[in-house]
Amino acid sequence: MAEPPTPPIPARNPKPWIPRVAGLLCYLLGLFDILSAIFPRVRHLQSVHKFGHLVPGLQVNPYAVAASLIVGVLLVSLAHALRRRKHRAWMGVVALLTTSIAVHLFRREPFGGIVLYFLVLVLLIVYRTEFYALSDPKSRWRAIWTFWAMLVGDIAIGLVLVSARADRIIGDANLLDRINHVVLGLAGISGPMHFRGDNYGDYIYFSLFGLGLLTVLVTLYLFLRPAEPAARLTQDQEVEIRSLLQRHGQRDSLGYFALRRDKSVLFSPSGKSCIAYRVVSGVMLASGDPIGDPEAWPGAIRAFVERAERYAWIPAVMGCSEQAGEIWHREAGMDALELGDEAVVEVADFSLEGRPMRNVRQMVNRIERQGYVCEVRRLRDIPSEEIVLIRRLACDGRSTETERGFSMALGRFGDPSDGDCVVVTATKDGEIRAVLNFVPWGRDGLSLDLMRRDRSADPGLNELMIVAALREAKTLGVKRMSLNFAVFRSALERGERIGAGPVLRRWRGLLVFLSRWFQIESLYRFNAKFRPVWEPRFVAFRQTRDLPRIALAALEAEAFLVLPSLLRRGPKEEADAASLRTY
């Protein structure tokens, strides 16, 4: 069953300049508030004094200075979210501006002192429909509970700070006085207590204010946190995707990976196409081409972009083909950057004969003489007891504790619904030492999913299993086979040629250096052994400045970048991902 349609965006004709101007004004007001509170000279500049009522915090009163600093920090923190059309940021800025105007009126200050506030407030109210992006609905209560929990902790820490050196306290201070001093200090206001030595008093003041500022920023971050739904593929959606793959699966070798159960899926209005994606760190990350009829791709792409705009996510696509990149550009205004190449081996053209294949041929012959035997079978034909052993080898053979993969990995092994997968096992003395798993690519293709081996196995085992799969391909009705994806393959290849320019050589040198941690050059070298056809793959994005954030989200989705447990979204997605590996 398809996902419910994305709620329509209230603004029919969004005006990009509105959130940009509003965010800039919010940032400038907040920045000047902070500067006027921290640097006394700013408050006493003659040029500023003439406009002293236009911005908060220009009064020498310490309460006003503290309020100016807090308001400034909040405005600066809300500016970016306001620029991204966040509705909660709009509510926060409107509340701050209204409060500031009310304070000015309560003090009976001249009307000129609230003109700037009033103009910005009117701008936000008139164009309120421009700020429609939603935040995580669960983060509202999470932010409230976090605020109160941190506030209690701040008060406890503050009491320890002011009481640790009782000999520094001037006069008598009971518990209520100390609590009052701590609470005021968290707001940036000097309390009633006094200490011997200016340095110690400053230490207490800045420590308390730092705790209060940290509490406000953490609460604000949680309150404005982008919605990241727990990605989960329902059974009805899986049935629909399999139906689309049966009719159009031959178009994309990555299509079957849309069946990962830690992905969400968004269908076109006609139901003839869909896009698999996951939201990672505010990036709506799709993988591969849309699935289904290409004529229905524009509908799925428009639904994808509308949902991204609705929640202020950054839309991006990893590993799309050139055809899909052109459609993303036409329908969503996205640019495309070549990410790398996919190695596709045509079964009819593959042979171990000839000088170019001498290295692979010698390696395969040597590993066969050592007693290794390969077996190529459909998953449905493997006994359940053997599947358990293969799964155990697949888990033990990981190079990291975390299961990697998002765009080109299925994330499970042995599920009965994946009976068409082709499994290659290599055994020696009756013990399984290595395994390859291929997922279907339409009716006559295979795409490599899993490549694991016993760490004590001899080198060359992966080459032997791939050759065994190619030898049995005709029996299985397979005409083409997709191997690993080589990131920046063309740069590595061109950079080592004679005549390569200094920029290309340095870029290749950087890729070789990064290969110490990421399998960039090694995958390219491994794939090139089989003389494949290189199919370019692209990353599609809206704006160039989003590329660093998209890169980090992609690394996190592929599990190359694993965040500490305290920074993760929550245990729900981890539990979902863990359950996928227990089939």
N, C-alpha and C positions, 0 to 999 in steps of 0.2 A: 504494500500500500504506500502511495506516495506521501511525502511530507506535506503538512498543511502549507498553504501558500503564505508567502511573506506578507505581513501587513503593509498596506500601501504607505508611501511616504507622504506626510501631510502637505508639504510644499510641492505644488505642481511643477513650478519652474524654479528650482533652487538657484539662488544667486551666490556664487562662490565668494564674492567680495564681502558679503555681510559677515560670515564667521571670521574671515581674515581680519577685517577692520575691528570687529568686536574683540577678538583675541589680542590684537595689538594694543588697543586702548586699555584693556584689562591688564596686560603685562606692563605697560608704561606707568599706569597709575600705581600698580603694586610695587614696581621697582622704585619709584620716587618715594612712596611711603616708607620703604625699607631704608633708603638712603637718608631720608629726613629724620628717621628715628635713630639710626646708628651714628651719623655724623652731625654734631651740633652746628657745624659751620653751614651746612645746607639749610638749616632752619633759620639761620640769621643772615643769609645772603640777602643783600638789599634787593636784588632783582627778583628773588623768590618772595621776599616779604610783601612785595606789591600784590602778589597773587596768593597770599597766605591762606585765603579761605577756599581756594580751588582744590586743594588736596588735603587729606587728613594728616595729622601728626605734626603740624607745624607749631603747636603750642608747647611751651616749655614744661607744662604740667606733666609729671612722670606718668600719670594714668593715661593721658592722651598719647604720650610717646609710646607706651607699651601697646595701646590699642592700635596705633599707627603701624607698629611693627607686625602685629598679628594680622591686621587687615591686609597689609602689604604682602605678607607671605601667602595668605589665602588667595589673594588675587593673582599673584604670579603662578601659584600652583594650579589655579583654575583656568588660566589663559590658554594653555595647550588643549585642554579638554573642550573649552569653548570654541576654539578654532576647528575642532573636529566635530562640531555640532552636537556635543553631548547635552542632552536635556537636563541632566542633573547639574552639570556645570552652569547651565543657564539659570537654573533655580538658585544655585548658590550665589552667583554674581548679583542677580536681582535682589536677593535678600541682603547682601552686603551693601549694595548701593542704597537700598531703602533704609537700612539701619543708619547709614552715614547721614542721609538726608534728615532723618528724624532727629539725630543727635544735633545737627546744625540748627534745626528749627527749635529744639528744646533750649539750646543755649541762646536763642534769639540773635543769631548772627545775621549779618546782611544777606540778602537774597543772592547777591553775587557769589557767595561762598558755596552755593549748591548748584550753580549753573552747569558745571561740567558733569557732576553726578547726574543731574536731572536729564541732560542731553543723552548721555550714555544709557540711562535707564529707559528713556523713551525709545531709543534706537532698538534696544533689546525687546521691549514689549511690542513694538510695531512689527518687528520681524521675528516674532517668537516661533512662527512655524518653520523657520530655517534651522531651528535647533531641535531636531527630532531624534537624534541617535540615542538608542537605549543602552543602559548599562546592565550589568549582571543583576537580575532581580533578587538573587539570594544575597548579594553583597550589602544590601541596605541594613539588614539586621546584623550581619556579620560585622559591619563597621561599627554599629552601635554597641554591641557587646564587647568588641575589641577596645573601643574608646573607654568604656567604664572599667574594664579589666586593667588597661594600662594606666588609667588615672589612679586607681587604688594602689597599683604598684609604684607609681611615681610618688604618691604621698608617703608610702612606707619608706621608700629610698630617701626621700627628702627629710623625713624625721630622723633617719639614721645619720644623714649628713649634718644636720643642725645640732644633733645631740652628741655626736662623736667626740667633739672637743668642748666639753662643758666649761673648761677653764677659759675659753675664748669668749664666752657669752658675757656681755655687759649687763648687769642687773639681773633681776629674777624673770624667768620666762616659764610659765606653766604649760601644760599640754595644749590647751586651746591657743595660746599665743604661738606655739611652735607650728601647730596645724595651720593657723592663719598665715604665718610667715611662708610656709611651704606652698600653700594654695596660691597666694599672691605671687610668689616667685615663679611658679609654673606659668603664670600669665605674663611674666616679665616685669612685675611691679615689686619694688622693694618693700619688704614687710616690716613689722614693728620691732623686730629683734635687731640688736647691734652687736658687733663682734670687735674684739681687739685686733688691730692690724688690718689695714685696707686690703691686703692681698687675700686674706682668708675670707673677708666679706665678699670680695669679688668672685672668689672661687665658689662660694655657696650660691651667689646670684646666678652666675653663668651656668652652673651645673643644673640648677632648678629650671632655668629658662630653656636649656637644651633638652631636658626631659620633656617639658611641656610642648616644645616645638616638634620633637620627634613624635609625640602622641598625636598631635594635630595632623602631621604629614602622613603618618601611617593610616589614620582614620580616613583622611581625604583620599588616599590611594585606594583603599578598599571600597569606599563609597563610589568612586568613579571607575572602578575596575571594569574593563570590557567583559561582556558576557562571553563565556566559553562553555557552551553546552557539552555535557559528557557525550562524546561521540559513541554511538551505538547503532549498529545496523539491525533493524528488526527482521523477523522472519519473512514478513510480507514483502518488505523492500528487497530482501535477498532473492525472493522468487522472481520479482519483476526484473531485477538486474540480470539474473541468469537467463530470463526470456530474451532480454535485449542482446545479451552476449551470444545467444544461440543464433540470432538473426544477423548481428552486425559485429560479432567478436573478432572477425578476421582483420578489422581495420586497424586495431591498435594492440601491440604486444603487451601493453600494460593494463589492458581492460579487465582481466581477471582479478587483478589486485584491488579493484574496487570492492571486492567481496570481503575485504578485511572487516572484521566486526568492530574495530575501533575507529571506523570512519562514519561520517554522516553522509547522507545522499540527498540531493535536491533534484527533483524531476521537472521537466518542462511542462507547460500547461497541457500539452497533448499527450503526455506520458510516453512519447516515443524516444526520449533522450533523457539522460540524467548525468549529474556531475557528482563524483565522490570527493569529499573534502574533510578537513579537520581544522578547527580553530586553535591556533597555538600562539600564545603571547600577543593576542590582538590581531593576528594575521589569519585570514581565511584562505587556507592553503589547499588548492586542488592539485590532483596528481594525474598525469597523463591526459589523453584526449577525453572529451565527453563521450559517453557510451550511447550507442543507438544510431538512428538515422541522421546523417549529417544535415539534412534539411530541417531537422528539429533542434539542432545544436543552438541556433540563435535564441530560441525560447528558453533553453536551460541556462545559457550564458546570461541573459537578461535577468532571470530569476536569481542567479548567483550574485550578480552585481547589486541588485536591489536589496538582497539580504545583507550584503556587506555594508552598504550605505546605511541601512536601517540600524545597524549596531555599531557603526563607526569602525568596522574591521577594515584592514588593508587587504584587498583582493590580490591574489597571486596564484600562478599556476607553475608547477614544477614538472618538467619532462614532457611537455606537449610537442606534437609534431609540427612540421612547417605548415601544413594545411590548417591545423587547429589554431596555430599562432596567428595566421591571417584572419581567421574568423573572430578570434578574441580581439584583434586590433580593430576590425570593422565594427563589431557589435559593442565592445566595451572600451574602445579607445586605448587599449593596452599596447605597450611596446614589447618587443621580444629580444632577448639576448641569448646567443647560442651557449648552452650549458655544457654540452659534450656530445658524444656519439654513442649510439647503441650498436653493438656488434651482432649482426644477423648472418648466420651461415646458411647458405642454400645447400640442401642435402644433395641435390643432383650434381652440384659442382665440387663437392668435397672429396678429397682423395689424399692419402698419405704419401702418394708417389711424388717424385720430383725433389729437386734440391731445396726449394723454399720450405718444405715440410720435413726436412731431414732431422731437425732438432726434435720435433714432436714424435716422429717415427722412432728414433733411437730411444727416447724416453719411454714410450709405450712398450717397446720390445723389452727394454731392461726391466721395467716393473712387472711385466708378465712373466719373465723368467724367474722373478723372485717369488712366484707362487700366488699372485693376486688374480682373482677371478671376478668378473663383473656380471651382474644380472640386471636386465632392464624389464620392468613390469609396470602395468597400470596399478594404481594404488588399490583398486578394488580386488585385485588378484593376490594381494599379499595377506598372509594369515595375521590375525589380530595379535598373536603372541610376538611375531616378528616386528610388527608396527611399534609395539612397546619398546623393543630393543633399539629400533632405529631412532625413535623419539628420544630415548635416553642418550644415544650417541650425539644427536643433534644438539641437545642441551649441554652436554659435557664438552662438545667441540667448539663452543662459542669462545671467541677471543676476549669477550667482556662479560660481566655479569648481567648486563642489560641486553634484552633482545632488540637488535637493530632492525630498521626498515620501516618504510611508510609508503613510498611511491612504487617500489619494485620488490616488495616482499609481502607474502601472504600472512605471516605472523602466526601460523599454526601448521600442524602436520598430523595427518592421520584422521582427519574429520571424514565421516562417511559421505558427506555431500561433495567431497573433492575426489570422488572415485576416478575421474578422468585424468588426474595428475599422473605423470610418469615418474617413477622412482628408479634411480640407478644405485645399486649397492655394490661395493667392492669388499670381498671377503678374502681372508687368508687363514688357512687351517681351521675353516669353519666359523671364524669370528668376523663379524661385520666391522670393518675398519674405516669406511668412508661412505657417504651418501650424497647424492644429488637429487633434488626434487624439481621437476618442471611442471608448470601449470599450463592449461590449454591456451592456445592462441588461435581462436576460431576452430575450424574443423580440421585443419591440416598443418597446424603450427604448435610449437612449444616455446615457453619463455622460462628462463632459469629463475628459480625462486630461492633455493637453498643449496649451499655448498659447504658441507662440513666433513671433517675427517678426524680420526684419532690423532692426537698431537704427537704420538710416537710412531705414526705411520711413515713410510718412506716417501720422499719427494717424488712427484710425477704422478701421484694417484689421481689428482683432479683431471689431468690431461687424459689418463686412461679412461676415466668414466665418461668424459665428454665424447671421446672417440667411440666408446661402446654405444653411447646413445645415438650417435650419428650413423653407426653401422646398422642399428636396429630400427632406424627411423622409417625406412620404407615398409618394413613389416607392420609398424604402428600406423601407417598412413600419414606420416609427417613429411612435409616438403621443405620446411624452414624452421630454424631454431634460433631463438634470441638468447645471447649470452649476457655477460655482465655489461654494465654501463660504464663507459670511460669518460670521466669528467675532464673537460678541456683537452680532449684528445688531439684536436687539430693544432692547438698551440704547442703541445709536446712534440708532435710530428714535425711541424714546420720550424720549430725553434732549434732543432738539431741538424737542419739541412745547411749546406754551404750557401752563404749569401743571406742568411737570416740577419735582420737588423738588430741593433743593440737593444731596442725596447723589447722585441720578441724574445731575444736570448735571455734578458733579465726576467721576463715573465715566466719563461720556461724554468729558469733557475729557481724562482720562487716556488713554482709548482713542485719541482723536485725536492726542495727543502721541506715543503708541507707534506710530502709523501712519507716522511718519517713518522707522522702521526695518522695520516689519512692515506688509504690505498688509492693513490692517484696514478702514479707512474706504473706501479706494479700491475694494476688492473689493465691498463692500456697494453703493456707488454704481454700479459697473459692472453688477452683477447686477440692480439695481432698474430699470435702463433697459428691460428686457425684460418687465416686469410679471409676474414669476414667482409661483408658489405657494411659500410659504416652509414648508419641512419642518424642524421642530426636531431638533437632534442633541444628544446628551448625553455627558458623561464620567461613567463609573461608577467608584466608588472605595470602599474599605473604611472608612477613617478619615480625618477631616478633616486631621489632622496630616501625612498622606501627600501632600496636594495639592501642596505646593511641590516635592517630589521627583518626583511624577508629571509636573508641568509641565516640569521640566528634562529628564526622560527623553523627553517628547514633543517638545520642541524639538530635542533631539539626534537623535531618530529621524527627524524631518522635515528634518534638516540645517540648521535655523535656528541651532543652536548646534553649532559644530564644535570639538571638543577638539583641543588640540595633539597632534602625532604621538606625543610621548612618553607621553601619558596614554591613548592608545587601547588597546583590548584586544589588538590584534596585527594583523599584516599580512594574516591569512587573510581576515577579513571585508572588508577594503578591497579585496583582490584579487577576492573574489567579487562585490562591488558593481561594481567596474570592469569585470568580464567581462560584466555585464548590459548595459552600454552599447555593446558592440562587435558586437552582432548586425547 
